[in-house]
Amino acid sequence: MPQFSKSSLEKLNTCEAKLQILFKHIVTNYDCTILVGHRTEEEQELAYSENRSKKHWPDSNHNKIPSRAVDVSPYPVPKKWGDGDRNEYEKFRYFAFYVAGVADTLGIPIRWGGDWDSDHDVNDQYFNDLVHFELNE
């Protein structure tokens, strides 16, 4: 059975309780790793400057305490997912759909960074943040 590393748990523990519940449930059946929970001002501005975020500090859900957003990847982290590799993209999409199903079952409203408007059309995004999940309440 997969489980989170100490580093993943530390990052997840900076997040809202509902995100912790969701991803602790997810990891029991789907191996994944927590990349980011809460972001400091410096981390947020770096993410913005590297085009990994469209928001400045303190406007991201990652900047709240506790964080209302978490970045999670299937494990192992696909190598080329940021380079437009279609096969790697499909791994994230499959993972996101799994997460969405579990979240729905647990009654935890989430939004995925690959479907910002939550219309189930993953081809109409202005910005794909495939690792990003946030509470949508």
Secondary structure as the mmCIF struct_conf table of DSSP 4:
data_model
#
loop_
_struct_conf.conf_type_id
_struct_conf.id
_struct_conf.beg_label_comp_id
_struct_conf.beg_label_asym_id
_struct_conf.beg_label_seq_id
_struct_conf.end_label_comp_id
_struct_conf.end_label_asym_id
_struct_conf.end_label_seq_id
HELX_RH_AL_P HELX_RH_AL_P1 LYS A 6 LEU A 12
TURN_TY1_P TURN_TY1_P1 ASN A 13 THR A 14
STRN STRN1 CYS A 15 CYS A 15
HELX_RH_AL_P HELX_RH_AL_P2 ALA A 17 ILE A 26
TURN_TY1_P TURN_TY1_P2 VAL A 27 ASN A 29
BEND BEND1 TYR A 30 TYR A 30
STRN STRN2 CYS A 32 VAL A 36
BEND BEND2 GLY A 37 HIS A 38
HELX_RH_AL_P HELX_RH_AL_P3 GLU A 41 SER A 49
TURN_TY1_P TURN_TY1_P3 GLU A 50 ASN A 51
BEND BEND3 ARG A 52 ARG A 52
BEND BEND4 LYS A 54 LYS A 54
TURN_TY1_P TURN_TY1_P4 TRP A 57 PRO A 58
BEND BEND5 ASP A 59 SER A 60
HELX_RH_3T_P HELX_RH_3T_P1 ASN A 61 ASN A 63
BEND BEND6 LYS A 64 PRO A 66
STRN STRN3 SER A 67 SER A 67
BEND BEND7 ARG A 68 ARG A 68
STRN STRN4 ALA A 69 PRO A 74
BEND BEND8 TYR A 75 PRO A 76
HELX_LH_PP_P HELX_LH_PP_P1 VAL A 77 PRO A 78
TURN_TY1_P TURN_TY1_P5 LYS A 79 LYS A 80
HELX_RH_3T_P HELX_RH_3T_P2 TRP A 81 ASP A 83
TURN_TY1_P TURN_TY1_P6 GLY A 84 GLY A 84
HELX_RH_AL_P HELX_RH_AL_P4 ARG A 86 LEU A 106
TURN_TY1_P TURN_TY1_P7 GLY A 107 GLY A 107
STRN STRN5 ILE A 110 TRP A 112
TURN_TY1_P TURN_TY1_P8 GLY A 113 GLY A 114
BEND BEND9 ASP A 115 ASP A 115
TURN_TY1_P TURN_TY1_P9 TRP A 116 ASP A 117
BEND BEND10 ASP A 119 HIS A 120
TURN_TY1_P TURN_TY1_P10 VAL A 122 ASN A 123
BEND BEND11 ASP A 124 ASP A 124
BEND BEND12 TYR A 126 PHE A 127
TURN_TY1_P TURN_TY1_P11 LEU A 130 VAL A 131
STRN STRN6 HIS A 132 LEU A 135
#
